[in-house]
Amino acid sequence: MPSSALRMLAAALAAALVGACTTVKTTQSGAVGVDRSQAMLVSSREVNRSAEKQYAQAIGQAQQKGALNRNPAETERVRAIAKRLIPQTAVFRPDAVGWRWEVNVIASDQLNAWCMPGGKIGIYSGLIERLKLSDDEIAAIMGHEIAHALREHARERISQQLATSTMIGIGAAVLGVGQAGADLGNLVAQVTFTLPNSRTHEIEADRIGVELAARAGYDPRAAVSVWQKMAKASDGGPPQFLSTHPSPENRIKDLEVYAQRVMPLYLAARGK
């Protein structure tokens, strides 16, 4: 094909890609005021379907290794905390309460936790045991991870990857990853397990996380102590599932400010 024709095709595909992009607000702002609009190129349905498959694969692998929910008391503890957090998601998006939530503990020494799109949560036993986490601190971590799912940060990052990826190609992006159910699944895995979140995503998750915890009756100030513990355990830096973009000092300051902002919600929840 002549180079001029290729340029025309590329331009047409780029225009189609821009047209296919949807700008949305995935959540209501809550008391913490997170109200940024997001550009999305793939649908929630596509991403959630791929996330379910990736989650089933991760849980299946843990089960084969005998690492799934090995400690019944620990698993029950984590699920009880999640049970209090999940209803609070309605403040940010009412549909989230009806997601098919799953919560599992994976026996591993890693300092790690995640929540896939659609409410698929995994928390590693090393995080709880090595850091000797309180219930308030577990709630802080889970609230942060749930916030990523509420804000559909994975979907947003996948959209960004599709828009720029030469591997998948602009044509596949325009077609909604048409060639590539497997490609989308790989991207879900990458944004969950490998790629760090952006500074913006981490700040949003921090702020929404403290509000979820406070509304569930967990002390939002625990977000500060747990982050300090994790940074110390990781030789002064955050563990893999936390982005390095916000400096520890700035992050702690921001958490302190927003924890205080939602303290009335915590006190109200404790008074019920």
C-alpha positions in Angstrom: 0.0 0.0 0.0 1.4 3.4 -0.9 2.7 5.5 2.0 0.1 8.2 1.3 -2.7 5.7 1.6 -1.2 4.4 4.8 -1.2 7.9 6.2 -4.8 8.4 5.2 -5.8 5.1 6.8 -3.9 6.0 10.0 -5.6 9.3 10.1 -9.0 7.7 9.6 -8.4 5.2 12.3 -7.1 7.9 14.7 -10.3 9.9 14.1 -12.4 6.8 14.7 -10.5 6.1 17.9 -11.2 9.6 19.2 -14.8 9.2 18.3 -15.0 5.9 20.1 -13.6 7.4 23.4 -16.3 8.1 26.0 -15.8 10.6 28.8 -17.5 9.6 32.0 -17.6 10.2 35.7 -17.5 6.7 37.2 -18.3 7.8 40.8 -20.1 10.4 42.8 -17.7 12.8 44.6 -18.5 11.7 48.2 -17.3 13.8 51.2 -13.7 13.7 49.9 -14.7 15.4 46.6 -13.2 13.1 44.0 -14.9 14.2 40.8 -12.5 13.9 37.9 -13.9 12.8 34.5 -12.2 9.9 32.8 -11.7 8.9 29.2 -12.8 5.4 28.4 -12.2 3.4 25.3 -13.5 0.0 26.4 -16.7 -0.9 28.2 -17.1 -1.9 31.8 -18.7 -5.1 30.7 -15.7 -6.1 28.6 -13.2 -5.3 31.4 -15.3 -7.0 34.1 -15.7 -10.1 32.1 -12.0 -10.3 31.5 -11.3 -9.6 35.2 -13.6 -12.5 36.2 -11.5 -14.8 34.1 -8.2 -13.5 35.5 -9.5 -13.7 39.0 -10.7 -17.3 38.6 -7.2 -18.1 37.2 -5.4 -16.5 40.1 -7.6 -18.1 42.7 -7.4 -21.5 40.9 -3.6 -21.3 41.0 -3.6 -20.4 44.7 -5.9 -23.3 45.4 -3.7 -25.8 43.5 -0.8 -24.7 45.6 -2.8 -25.0 48.8 -2.5 -21.3 49.4 -6.1 -20.3 49.2 -7.8 -19.3 52.5 -5.4 -21.5 54.4 -6.2 -19.9 57.7 -10.0 -19.9 58.3 -9.9 -17.4 61.1 -7.9 -15.0 59.1 -10.1 -15.4 56.1 -13.2 -14.8 58.2 -11.7 -11.7 59.7 -10.9 -10.2 56.3 -14.4 -11.1 54.9 -16.1 -9.6 57.9 -14.2 -6.3 57.3 -15.2 -6.4 53.6 -18.8 -7.0 54.6 -18.8 -3.7 56.4 -17.0 -1.8 53.7 -19.0 -3.0 50.7 -22.3 -1.4 51.6 -20.5 2.0 51.9 -19.7 1.8 48.2 -23.2 3.0 47.4 -22.2 6.5 48.4 -19.8 6.6 45.4 -21.8 4.4 43.0 -25.1 2.7 43.9 -24.5 -0.1 41.4 -21.4 -1.3 43.2 -23.4 -2.8 46.0 -24.8 -5.3 43.5 -21.4 -6.4 42.1 -20.5 -10.1 42.5 -18.0 -9.4 45.2 -15.5 -12.1 46.1 -12.9 -11.9 48.9 -10.1 -14.3 49.3 -6.9 -14.5 51.3 -3.8 -15.9 49.6 -1.1 -17.5 51.7 2.1 -15.6 50.6 4.8 -13.7 52.3 4.3 -10.8 49.8 3.1 -7.4 51.0 0.3 -7.3 48.5 -3.4 -6.7 48.0 -5.7 -5.9 45.1 -9.2 -5.5 43.9 -10.0 -6.3 40.3 -12.7 -4.6 38.3 -16.2 -5.7 39.5 -15.1 -6.3 43.1 -12.7 -9.3 43.0 -10.5 -8.9 46.0 -7.3 -10.7 46.9 -5.2 -10.0 50.0 -2.0 -11.7 50.9 -1.4 -13.2 54.3 2.1 -11.7 54.5 0.5 -8.2 54.5 -1.6 -9.0 57.6 0.9 -11.1 59.5 4.2 -9.4 58.8 2.8 -5.9 59.5 0.6 -7.1 62.4 -2.3 -5.2 61.0 -5.3 -4.1 63.1 -8.8 -4.3 61.8 -8.7 -0.6 61.1 -5.5 -1.0 59.1 -6.9 -3.9 57.1 -10.0 -1.7 56.4 -7.6 1.1 55.2 -5.9 -1.2 52.7 -9.1 -2.8 51.5 -10.8 0.6 51.2 -8.0 1.8 49.1 -8.1 -1.2 46.8 -11.9 -1.1 46.5 -11.6 2.6 45.6 -9.5 1.6 42.5 -12.4 -0.7 41.4 -15.1 2.0 42.1 -13.2 4.5 40.0 -12.5 1.9 37.3 -8.9 2.8 37.3 -8.0 -0.5 35.5 -10.5 0.3 32.7 -9.0 3.8 32.4 -5.5 2.5 32.3 -6.4 -0.2 29.8 -8.0 2.5 27.6 -4.8 4.5 27.7 -2.8 1.4 26.8 -5.0 0.6 23.9 -4.9 4.1 22.6 -1.1 4.1 22.5 -0.1 0.4 22.1 1.7 -0.5 18.9 1.4 -4.2 19.9 -2.3 -4.4 19.8 -2.7 -1.6 17.2 -5.1 1.2 16.8 -7.4 -0.8 14.6 -8.1 -3.4 17.4 -8.7 -0.5 19.8 -11.3 1.0 17.5 -13.0 -2.4 17.3 -13.2 -2.7 21.0 -10.2 -5.1 21.2 -12.1 -7.2 18.6 -9.2 -9.6 17.8 -8.2 -9.8 21.3 -10.3 -11.1 24.2 -7.0 -12.6 25.3 -5.2 -9.2 24.8 -7.7 -7.5 27.1 -7.3 -10.3 29.7 -3.5 -9.8 29.6 -4.0 -6.0 30.1 -6.3 -6.7 33.1 -3.6 -8.9 34.6 -0.9 -6.3 33.9 -2.7 -3.4 35.5 -3.6 -5.6 38.5 -0.4 -7.4 39.2 2.5 -5.6 37.4 2.1 -2.0 36.5 2.1 0.7 39.2 -0.8 3.1 39.5 -0.4 6.7 38.5 -0.1 9.4 41.1 -3.6 10.6 40.3 -5.1 7.1 40.8 -3.2 6.6 44.0 -4.4 9.9 45.5 -8.0 9.2 44.5 -7.9 5.7 46.0 -6.3 7.1 49.2 -9.1 9.7 49.6 -12.0 7.4 48.8 -10.5 4.6 50.8 -10.5 6.7 54.0 -14.1 7.7 53.5 -15.2 4.1 52.9 -13.4 3.0 56.1 -14.8 5.9 58.1 -18.4 5.2 57.0 -17.9 1.5 57.9 -16.9 2.5 61.4 -13.1 2.0 61.0 -10.7 4.7 62.2 -9.6 6.5 59.0 -6.4 7.6 60.7 -5.2 4.0 60.4 -4.5 4.8 56.7 -1.5 6.8 57.9 -0.1 4.2 60.3 -0.5 1.3 57.8 1.2 3.2 55.1 4.1 4.0 57.4 4.3 0.3 58.3 4.4 -0.7 54.7 7.0 1.9 53.7 9.2 0.7 56.6 8.8 -2.9 55.7 9.8 -2.1 52.1 13.1 -0.5 53.0 11.7 3.0 52.9 9.7 2.6 49.7 6.1 1.4 49.2 5.4 -2.2 48.3 4.6 -3.2 44.7 0.9 -2.5 44.9 1.4 1.1 45.8 2.7 3.6 43.3 6.0 5.3 44.0 4.7 8.6 42.4 3.4 10.4 45.5 6.4 10.9 47.8 5.9 9.3 51.3 5.9 12.7 53.0 3.3 14.2 50.7 1.2 11.1 50.7 1.1 10.9 54.5 0.2 14.6 54.7 -2.6 14.2 52.3 -3.9 11.1 54.2 -3.8 13.1 57.4 -5.9 15.9 55.9 -8.5 13.6 54.4 -8.7 11.3 57.5 -9.5 14.4 59.5 -12.1 15.5 57.0 -14.0 12.2 57.3 -13.7 11.9 61.1 -17.3 13.1 61.6 -18.4 10.1 59.4 -16.4 7.7 61.6 -17.8 9.1 64.8 -21.3 9.0 63.4 -20.8 5.3 62.4 -19.4 4.4 65.8 -22.3 6.0 67.5 -24.9 3.9 65.6 
